Amino acid sequence: MSVQETIVMMEQLTQGTAGTAENHYLTVPCAGEWMLKKAYINVSTTVATDSGDYATIALKQGATTVSSFATNDGALTAGTAQALTNAAAGASAVFGQGDTIHLHVAKSGSGKAVKGTVTVSLQAIVS
């Protein structure tokens, strides 16, 4: 039986202002290499689908988006977790101790207010 090592990190989105971008930074606290496995957003207020005024929630390593969800592709329902879609594999989705995961919420048009939490899980890479 093997033990799977996982890190779970959570960040609170507090900028509920429509049209105002938001940036948060998570630092990987543990030694070793860690692969982004899954990320979820769970909002406290429903955000409707809208093709003009929408928000994109993205996890990035440097300039590379590794996971994202945009509300022009679907609504976010209060109290219901929505998975972000992993967009990158390989080295772009691997983080080491002290590396930064950039959580960016971009808002197109006048944008949507987005308040809630983003949860990220990373799995140890065993060589």
DOPA-466825 format. One record per residue (C-alpha): residue number from 0; residue in one letter; z, y, x. Coordinates in nm, 2 decimals, always signed. Example, Ala and Ser with C-alpha at 12.3 -4.5 7.8 and 13.67 -1.06 7.14 Angstrom:
residues 2
R | num | residu | c3 | c2 | c1
R | 0 | A | +0.78 | -0.45 | +1.23 $
R | 1 | S | +0.71 | -0.11 | +1.37 $
end
This chain:
residues 127
R | num | residu | c3 | c2 | c1
R | 0 | M | +0.00 | +0.00 | +0.00 $
R | 1 | S | -0.10 | +0.34 | +0.14 $
R | 2 | V | +0.07 | +0.67 | +0.08 $
R | 3 | Q | -0.17 | +0.95 | -0.01 $
R | 4 | E | -0.06 | +1.29 | +0.11 $
R | 5 | T | -0.13 | +1.58 | -0.12 $
R | 6 | I | -0.06 | +1.95 | -0.11 $
R | 7 | V | -0.04 | +2.14 | -0.44 $
R | 8 | M | -0.05 | +2.52 | -0.44 $
R | 9 | M | -0.04 | +2.76 | -0.74 $
R | 10 | E | -0.12 | +3.13 | -0.76 $
R | 11 | Q | -0.04 | +3.36 | -1.05 $
R | 12 | L | -0.33 | +3.59 | -1.17 $
R | 13 | T | -0.16 | +3.91 | -1.27 $
R | 14 | Q | -0.45 | +4.16 | -1.29 $
R | 15 | G | -0.53 | +4.17 | -1.66 $
R | 16 | T | -0.74 | +4.48 | -1.63 $
R | 17 | A | -1.10 | +4.43 | -1.75 $
R | 18 | G | -1.35 | +4.52 | -1.48 $
R | 19 | T | -1.11 | +4.51 | -1.19 $
R | 20 | A | -1.16 | +4.24 | -0.93 $
R | 21 | E | -0.87 | +4.05 | -0.80 $
R | 22 | N | -0.80 | +3.89 | -0.46 $
R | 23 | H | -0.53 | +3.64 | -0.36 $
R | 24 | Y | -0.48 | +3.44 | -0.05 $
R | 25 | L | -0.32 | +3.10 | -0.01 $
R | 26 | T | -0.22 | +2.97 | +0.33 $
R | 27 | V | -0.23 | +2.59 | +0.40 $
R | 28 | P | +0.13 | +2.52 | +0.52 $
R | 29 | C | +0.10 | +2.17 | +0.66 $
R | 30 | A | -0.03 | +2.03 | +0.99 $
R | 31 | G | -0.35 | +1.83 | +0.98 $
R | 32 | E | -0.68 | +1.86 | +0.80 $
R | 33 | W | -0.69 | +1.89 | +0.42 $
R | 34 | M | -0.99 | +1.85 | +0.18 $
R | 35 | L | -1.00 | +2.05 | -0.14 $
R | 36 | K | -0.99 | +1.79 | -0.42 $
R | 37 | K | -0.94 | +1.98 | -0.74 $
R | 38 | A | -0.87 | +2.32 | -0.88 $
R | 39 | Y | -0.78 | +2.44 | -1.23 $
R | 40 | I | -0.73 | +2.77 | -1.41 $
R | 41 | N | -0.50 | +2.80 | -1.70 $
R | 42 | V | -0.50 | +3.13 | -1.88 $
R | 43 | S | -0.22 | +3.29 | -2.10 $
R | 44 | T | -0.48 | +3.47 | -2.32 $
R | 45 | T | -0.81 | +3.32 | -2.43 $
R | 46 | V | -1.12 | +3.46 | -2.25 $
R | 47 | A | -1.43 | +3.42 | -2.46 $
R | 48 | T | -1.78 | +3.32 | -2.33 $
R | 49 | D | -1.99 | +3.63 | -2.27 $
R | 50 | S | -2.32 | +3.66 | -2.08 $
R | 51 | G | -2.27 | +4.03 | -1.99 $
R | 52 | D | -1.90 | +4.09 | -1.95 $
R | 53 | Y | -1.76 | +3.79 | -1.77 $
R | 54 | A | -1.53 | +3.68 | -1.49 $
R | 55 | T | -1.60 | +3.44 | -1.21 $
R | 56 | I | -1.30 | +3.26 | -1.05 $
R | 57 | A | -1.39 | +3.14 | -0.70 $
R | 58 | L | -1.21 | +2.97 | -0.42 $
R | 59 | K | -1.36 | +3.05 | -0.08 $
R | 60 | Q | -1.33 | +2.96 | +0.28 $
R | 61 | G | -1.46 | +3.27 | +0.46 $
R | 62 | A | -1.77 | +3.37 | +0.27 $
R | 63 | T | -1.84 | +3.02 | +0.14 $
R | 64 | T | -1.75 | +2.94 | -0.22 $
R | 65 | V | -1.60 | +2.59 | -0.23 $
R | 66 | S | -1.50 | +2.58 | -0.60 $
R | 67 | S | -1.57 | +2.81 | -0.90 $
R | 68 | F | -1.59 | +2.87 | -1.28 $
R | 69 | A | -1.76 | +3.15 | -1.47 $
R | 70 | T | -1.67 | +3.26 | -1.82 $
R | 71 | N | -2.04 | +3.31 | -1.89 $
R | 72 | D | -2.07 | +2.93 | -1.88 $
R | 73 | G | -1.78 | +2.87 | -2.11 $
R | 74 | A | -1.46 | +3.01 | -2.26 $
R | 75 | L | -1.11 | +2.98 | -2.11 $
R | 76 | T | -0.86 | +2.88 | -2.38 $
R | 77 | A | -0.50 | +2.99 | -2.36 $
R | 78 | G | -0.28 | +2.70 | -2.26 $
R | 79 | T | -0.57 | +2.46 | -2.17 $
R | 80 | A | -0.65 | +2.38 | -1.81 $
R | 81 | Q | -1.01 | +2.43 | -1.71 $
R | 82 | A | -1.14 | +2.26 | -1.40 $
R | 83 | L | -1.32 | +2.47 | -1.14 $
R | 84 | T | -1.64 | +2.30 | -1.01 $
R | 85 | N | -1.64 | +2.21 | -0.65 $
R | 86 | A | -1.95 | +2.38 | -0.50 $
R | 87 | A | -1.93 | +2.27 | -0.14 $
R | 88 | A | -1.85 | +1.96 | +0.05 $
R | 89 | G | -1.80 | +1.87 | +0.41 $
R | 90 | A | -1.66 | +2.12 | +0.66 $
R | 91 | S | -1.67 | +2.41 | +0.40 $
R | 92 | A | -1.41 | +2.23 | +0.18 $
R | 93 | V | -1.18 | +2.13 | +0.47 $
R | 94 | F | -0.88 | +2.35 | +0.56 $
R | 95 | G | -0.64 | +2.32 | +0.85 $
R | 96 | Q | -0.28 | +2.44 | +0.89 $
R | 97 | G | -0.27 | +2.82 | +0.87 $
R | 98 | D | -0.62 | +2.84 | +0.72 $
R | 99 | T | -0.67 | +3.07 | +0.42 $
R | 100 | I | -0.80 | +2.98 | +0.08 $
R | 101 | H | -0.93 | +3.31 | -0.07 $
R | 102 | L | -0.90 | +3.32 | -0.45 $
R | 103 | H | -1.14 | +3.58 | -0.58 $
R | 104 | V | -1.18 | +3.69 | -0.94 $
R | 105 | A | -1.50 | +3.89 | -0.98 $
R | 106 | K | -1.58 | +4.07 | -1.31 $
R | 107 | S | -1.93 | +4.15 | -1.41 $
R | 108 | G | -2.01 | +4.44 | -1.64 $
R | 109 | S | -1.69 | +4.58 | -1.77 $
R | 110 | G | -1.55 | +4.23 | -1.71 $
R | 111 | K | -1.29 | +4.03 | -1.88 $
R | 112 | A | -0.91 | +4.05 | -1.84 $
R | 113 | V | -0.79 | +3.72 | -1.68 $
R | 114 | K | -0.42 | +3.64 | -1.66 $
R | 115 | G | -0.28 | +3.30 | -1.59 $
R | 116 | T | -0.25 | +3.05 | -1.30 $
R | 117 | V | -0.48 | +2.88 | -1.06 $
R | 118 | T | -0.36 | +2.54 | -0.92 $
R | 119 | V | -0.52 | +2.39 | -0.61 $
R | 120 | S | -0.48 | +2.04 | -0.48 $
R | 121 | L | -0.57 | +1.93 | -0.12 $
R | 122 | Q | -0.57 | +1.58 | +0.01 $
R | 123 | A | -0.50 | +1.48 | +0.37 $
R | 124 | I | -0.79 | +1.36 | +0.57 $
R | 125 | V | -0.69 | +1.05 | +0.76 $
R | 126 | S | -0.90 | +0.95 | +1.06 $
end
